Amino acid sequence: LYSLEELSHWLTESGDMPPASWKRTKRRNTVGLGRNCSIFETARTWAYPLVRRYPDRSEESSNDLHRKICAKAAEINFEENSDPLAESEINQIAKSIHKWIVTRFYGWTDGATVCEANFIAIQSARGQKSGKARIAKTALLEQ
């Protein structure tokens, strides 16, 4: 058995240690992951922006969100896999995503008003940054 330090040393020395950016690329590139992981990653990233569309955080909204996540997970399952997972597995993946969203995701737990205000603030900051870049580019072109 190796300690983590020994393992890290030998992986680094052999060139097999993943780059520091592997955490950022993992979500974008699900190739090589198992079917469950691939469906989970794709469905959860699809579901986060969906939360903004719900005006309240009622039981009805929660149930509707769960139904939509289930449908999307089933759609991904049949589109991406030549041998699709069983419906019960898809339902468990969707249940896991839904449970995390309604209990821990700030877009849901902070409430619709806070979520909308945060979204507007982010978009405003992006617009200001873009405006400054366009002004700077125009100034360079005029010189």
N, C-alpha and C positions, 0 to 999 in steps of 0.2 A: 504494500500500500504506500502511496505517496501523500505527502502533506500538500496543501494547496500551494504553498510557496515553491515546493519542488516541481510540482506539475506546471505552474506558471513559468518557472525558469526553463524547463525543457521544451515547453511549447513555444516560448519566445525564441529560444536558441535554434529550434528546428524550423522556425518561420511559419508555424501552424497556429499561432495565437491570432484570434480575430482582431481586426482593427478597432480602434476606440469608437468609431462611428457605427459599429454594428447594431447598436440599440436603435438608432434612427432609421436605418435601412431595413431592419427586420419587419416593420409594419408595412412598408411599401412593397416589399418583395416577399410574398408568401410561398414562393417556389421552394419545394423541398420540405415544407411542413406537412404534417398529416392532414387528412381531410377535415377532421374536427377543428384543428387549429386554423386552417385556412378559412373555413366557413365562419368561425368565431371572429377572427380578425376583420374579415370583410364586412360582416353584418354589424359588428359593434361600431366601426367607423362610419358606416352608413346611418346608424341609429342616432348618434350624438346630435347632428344638426336637426334631425327630425323633432327633437324635444322642443325647439323654439316655436314650432307650429301649434303647440297646445296652449290655449289661453289660461288654463287653470291646471291645478294639480289634483284634480278630483279622482275618485275611484273609476269613473267612466273613462276619463282620459288615460289613466294608467292601463286599464283593460284594452283600450283601443291601441295604445302604444305596443302592448304585448302582442296583440293580434298582427299588427303590422310587422313587428320584428320576426314573428313566426313565419309569416308569408315570405318575407325577404330571405330568411335563412333557407326556407324550402326552395325558393327560386335559385339561390346561389348553389345549393346542393345539386340540383338537376342540371344547371348550366355548366358547372365546373367539373363534375365527376362523371366518368363513364360508368362507375359502379356507385350509385348514390347511397348515402347513409340511410338507415331506417328512420321512419318518421318520429319514433320515440327519441332517438338521439338528437334530431333536429329540434324537437320541442324542448329538450333539456338545455341545448345550447342557447336557444331563444330565452328560456326561463332565466338562465344565468345572466345574460346580457340585461334583460329587463330588471331583474332584482338589483343589480349593481347600479343601474341608472336611477331607479326610484329611491334607493337608500343612500347612495354616495355621490352621484354625479352632481356637481354644483349647478349645472343648468336646470336640473329638476328640483333639487333640495332648496335652492335659494329662491325659488318661485319665478313665475313668468315675468313679473315686472322687473326684477333684478336681472334676469337673463336678457330681457330685451334691452335694458339700459346698458348692460355690458357689451352687447352686440353693437349697439349704436356707437358707443365710445370707441370700440375697436375699429369699426368702419370709418369713423370720423378721423381717427389718428392715421389710418391708412390713406385716406383722401388727402390729408394735409401733407403727409410725406410725399405722396405722388405729385401734388401741386408744387411743392418746393423743388422736386427733381425736374419737373417740366419747365419751371421758371429758370432754373440754372441751365438747362439744356438750351432754351431759347436765347439766353444771354450769351452762351458760348457761340451759338450759330450767328448771332448778330455782330460778333467781333470780327 
